[in-house]
Amino acid sequence: MIGGVKRSFSLEIYNPSLGTILTATFLALSIIFLYFVKNIYLFTILSSLAIYTTLLTVLSFKYRNSDMVDVMASLIERAKVIESPDLWLSQAKWYTLLGFPLVAIVSIFIYVFTGNPYYGLASAALSPLTIFYPWVKTYEIRNNISSQMSKELPILALMMWSMSQLGIGVIKMIEQLKREKDTLPESSREFEKIYRDFVVFSMQPDDAVMREAIDHPSTIFERILSGSVSISKIGGSLSSYLDRMTVEVMDFLRDKWERFGKVASSMSELSLLFLLMLPMLAIWFAIVQNNPIYGADSIAFFMYPLLGIGLILYLVFQSPPEDVKIKGNLFWGLFLGGGTFAGIFLLENFLRFSVQLWMLFLFPVMVFTAVYGYPIYRRMKWKNEADEKMPIFLRSVAEHIRSTGDNLYTALTKLRGNKAFGREINRMIDSYLSEAVTVGQVYPDSDSWLAKTVFRSLIDMDRQGVLRYDVLRRLSEIGDAYYDALQKKKESLYAFLGSTVLAPALLAGIIVLTVYVMVTISSLVQVPDLQSTIQTASAQGFSVSLGGLTGILTFFQAFTHIGNVLEQMLPTLEFMIAETGVIFGILYAKAYDSTAKSTFRVFQVSIVALASILAMELSLFYILHINPFQLGNLLTLLS
């Protein structure tokens, strides 16, 4: 058991001398088995182990004068976690030892599949998971902390600024914020460690804060903490500093969203280019090779899904982290989507209805994404509306309080029902007014972190008697900064949204255009006097290369049966369009709504895919005079 191994684990593998001996031994044995024994399998294993032990030796030599427990302790400190250095060292030793048989096995597999023993050396690439496991673990933890903090920074900055308006100091802020485990899961954990240091370990509060802030994965979080401590120590205005940092966080968010929009737009253009090329390659391959099934199926069922998964993963890793907790109706989505699939399947097998593959795929997907995703889409729409209307709401409250001197409850009573605030803000006003009388202090909940945090700040400042016009005006300016960030995100995604929504239609158009070109080429074969022209030219003394003309005729002959070939390919081409609608619908949801759970976007793009399939069938009927049986079946099904 790795976790149960204590420091008593005495095997010292971080020994430069031992590593050098092992490397030399494996290297010598690999030469012997290659040139004298002629055993390629053992040569592959031993040479791979020689590379593996070389990496271990280099690491051991680097830390030859250091206690590895201290090395692990420094990694733990960088990772900002509370764990035992002895445990990390024990895990590192065990993973390093497990790497020896793992490298040997993987090297054999590589050799068997490639036939080249030298390719087996690539198995040493497993060393980051074994020898360098503690360093990789540190990097992963720091990256996760940075990603999570990026989500929480706007909320944290706004909450700390609001607390500073109440006259709360840094240490008191930390004490309160460490309880916000639902709203600030990562930040509360950081504050919990600070609070532990100066309460349990009796550190000076400033030292405890600086210990956690220094070398933090999130540089902005580090600046907020260290700057707050420094400003408080010299007697400066903590409120003014946090005000500037809150605006800086909003600017950081705006820049990050703008960069993401540019990356997403570039990715969508390149991906659209590749996705449009694949059907053209399938058509060309089918005509030239006279095999309409093999090439098209390979692209539709292998290359398209693989490329789609790659695009989605790339967008997931590039997108700014945003925690969307809204959920859809999974049960009814699966039930109705599965029922749609079963109904179409029964139509085909029992009623002898000719159902195409794209129907079995696209219709259930459309039903599921609509039923599951519409509640999410609706709440996301209300959330975005609340974010956009928040500056208007704050300015209205500020002007009302300045002109009348009312408290928050009275001001909201007079402002309730204002259509300029939007549905979500009015719902929160009604919730606050109704529950403030019966329950007392209450914070209205919302899917919008901005609306939720602003209402909480307003209620706390009103209770402390510091809800002033200048504070509300500054709060509305912070809301404006967040609104600007949202607008930058939308503007940077315009090109992405256009190419995403139109992708199925563009694909259908490319297919129709390709077919039209192929049909035009095939018509050139029907030159009636071509052979007589050759004979006449020869009789008149012109030199005619019959071999060259025969080659041209052979080339054109491949296109003579284009109608039959494309008729057999039509179901697969339609399936490609349906796949394109689903793939780009997921990309649309992830980019625009920051979550792939917003599947109603998939439904919207799938409608475009459905219309594109029908338009393509009608166009091909006009070009090839193929009986559009798919269209007839679809109309029968819908009726």
Buried (B, 14 or more C-beta within 10 A) or exposed (E): EEEEBEEEEEEEBBBBEBBBEBBEBBBEBBBBBBEEEEEBBBBBBBBBBBBBBBBBBEBBBEEEEEEBEEBBBEBBBBBBBEBBBBBBBBBBBBBBEBBBEBBBEBBBEBBEEEEEBEBBBBBBEBBEEBBBBBBBBBBEBBEBBBBBBBBBBBBBBBBBBBBBBBEBBBBEBBBBBBEBEEBBEBBBBBBBBBBBBBEEEEBEBBEBBBBBBEEBBBEBBBBBBBBBBBBBEEEEEBBEBBBEBBBBBBEBBBEBBBBBBBBBBEBBEEBBEEBBEBBBBBBBBBBEEEBBEEBBBBBBBEBBEEBBEEBBEBBEEBBBBEEBEBEBBEEBBBBBBEEBBEEBEEBBEEEEBEBBBBBBBBBBBBBBBBBBBBBBBEBBBBBBBBBBBBBBBBBBBBBBBBEEEBBBEEBBBEBBEBEEBBEBBBBBBBBBBEBBEEEEEBBBEBBBBBBBBBBBBBBBBBEEEEBBBEBBBBBBBBBBBBBBBBBBBEEBBEBBBEBBBBBBBBBBBBBBEBBBEBBEBBEEBEEEEEEEEBEEEEEEEEEEEEEEBEEBBEEBEBBBBBBEBBBBBBBBBBBBBBBBBBBBBBBBBBBBBBBBBBBBBBBBBBBBBBBBBBBBBEBBBEBBEBEBBBBEBBEEBEE
